[in-house]
């Protein structure tokens, strides 16, 4: 099972520090542990209270492997508990601002930056998931083929006890993102080498319509700039897990 991040502080609502260091000031942390899905799933199950629901967050830079990790951990939790509905994967990407809104705000050319998401709406959803157990809570997904959020495509049923939340900015230390830490049972940081992330991002952007040159330019500029902010939040995580 992965070890706790040695740079975590005891003052957080979970085992990580609530403040984010500047990118240049981030101290070296322990190497990322390999993703042992069974160990991670058992860790999540051990966090469950007798009643209620928990949220476990997975942060990381674009292309780090957050979505794959979140889907696989949720599936393994369900497998170990003999269910298909106890653990649910919830991506933050459903809270991308609509393309028309980004056009109006002049932000479409850097879609994926922290101010191109509805952060307040996302935090409100997480609060609902922590308190509303007697009915289904619906959440938006994100369709990369059309580049837009799809309203109410994700259904978190009353039976769901675990929500694996994943997104770039779960550990950002300013409003409204800073409110997320207190809503999570634990936060994990998915870490992958810059070279591998870049390879994955270029492949992703090409698959969704960009030329190889345009894909590389976007991955290095827009995604790269976002990664600087995200990587600086790593010390706030309870665990650092390899996404290689």
C-alpha positions, 0 to 999 in steps of 0.5 A: 500500500502506498505510503503517506506523503512525507511533506503532509502537515497534521493541520489539514482536515485530512493528512495533507497540508492545506496551503500550497507552496509556490511552484519554485519553492516546492520541496522534493517529496517521496517518490510516487508509489506504484498504483496498487489498485487492491491496496488503494481500494482497501484503503478507501473501504477502511475510511468508510464510516458506519453510515454516510458517504465519503469523497476521495479526491485524485488531483494531478496535471493534465495527462497524469492518468487521474481518470484511469486511476479513479475509474479503476479504484472505483471498480476495485472497491465495487468488486471487493464489496460485491456491488456495482453501485457503492463506488462512483467515479466523478470527474471535475471536467463536467464543470468546464464552462460552455464553449459559448461562455468561454467565447464571451469571456475571451478564455476559449484559447486557454480552455482547461485553465482554472478560471475556465471551470465553474468552481463554485458549482463544483464545490456545491455539488460536492457538498450535496454529495456529502449530505444528500443520501435519500435521493439520486444526485445528478452530475454533469460529465464531459464529452471530449468528442464535442468538447462540452459538458453533458448535464446530469449524465452521472447519477450518484444513487442513494446506495453510493457510499464512495465517490472518487472525485478527480480533477486538476484543481482539487488541491488549489489553495484559493477560493472556491477550490480551497473549500474542497479539502475539508470535504474529502476523506483523503486526497491523492496526487497522481504523478507522471513524468512530464515526458509521458504526460506530454506524449499522452496529451499530444495523442489525446489532442490529435484524436480529438481533431488537432493536427500534430503540430497544434496538439504539441503547441497546446500541450506545451503552452496551455496544458503546460502552464496549467501543470505548473499550478497543479504540480505546486499543490502536490505537497497538500495531498495525503498520498502521491501515486504514480500514474506511469 
